[in-house]
């Protein structure tokens, strides 16, 4: 990747404001999140700014804990915002926090510090997002309490486990008293995968905390160095003994999704799918011809949970796009003949698997910084500002609507350019004819 990209990736993350959800989009976006904490407030108030900062710090702590909870903010200062706040029993004059679980909301009444919010969110793990009881609800203090589906390993037995299990997801964490939501989620995910007969094993390696009186275990230190284990807790994916980073949330559903993906048991394209899987730079060049129309290029990774969620939506969207005859909106000044001649080229969705060795040159050339990462191309040239076409929680119908709307705008823009070019040509030709007439006279 370019040096600038490497600098961006190596810079420590700063505390940034929460992602804001427009009031008009609230009912469409928030209910589709399995778990969300939403701040409703007037964005210009001092208390709202303070809570924004606290929740931003809480979001960073929750990302370290690999919580799947989304933190959002809604500005309720306008008339529509006041109506939304009233709907959820929130005072429009004061900031309020609401917990949403699959659309059902409850008012958060606890302390409004980052630590208290993190503790509350992690405590919500006792109930599985889809209504089932999660293993997070019981304390994990003794390895004997683990269910058989989850391997209990030591630094000395990890190598044997890797030799026995070609695909192993390993949770490495410190052994501490009390409840561990990560261990609970891993246990529940292991049981789910065992019931589904998926050929992947989940393991747990608990080590004693390092203190001044208890130096690091020598065997764990060697294992940590061998497999590039960073700060704990950490999850590693071992594919035939080779370690891969786990870069996703660690709720039960996400762990199961990532395991199924790596086992080749998820997101199987339907026979009717029109998504184009690209392999290598040459295939991309052949796809991005001047006559190719609108192409949405999606970079995905096998360990990315959002990629897993997005993949079936892309397959469905590709089928709908193939069956949709895009119409071109032209201005009232454009003639009917011009509108009829403007044929809409196809809209294509293509994916790039960054884990495939054949795509390494393509990944280095474009250098995507996140996953899923999207770039839209029009007649072979990249377009800026199109990442929202596959933003969080989008459904297939929204992807189709966004792409067709973008296509209509681009076709109308091209038509206007042709009209202006034709007008300029006519003016130039008329001037030349007048000059010739004067010379004859």
Secondary structure, DSSP 8 states (H G I E B T S, - for coil): --HHHHHHHHS-------EE--GGGHHHHGGGSSSEEEEEE-TTSHHHHHHHHHHHHHHHHHHHTT---EEEEEE--SHHHHHHHHHTT--TTS-EEEEEETTEEEEE-S--SHHHHHHHHHHGGGB-TTSSB-GGGS----GGGS-TTEEEE-TTTHHHHHHH-SEEEEEEEEE-SS--HHHHHHHHHHHHHHHHT-S-EEEEEEEE---SSS---HHHHHHHHHTT--SSSEEEEEETTEEEE--S--SHHHHHHHHHHHTT-S----TT---EEE-SHHHHHHHS-TT--EEEEEEE-TT-HHHHHHHHHHHHHHHHHHH--------TTS-HHHHHH-----EEEEEEETTSGGGHHHHHHH---SSSEEEEEETTEEESS-GGGG-TT--HHHHHHHHHHHHHHHHHHHHHHHHHHHHHHHHHHHHHHHHHHHHH-
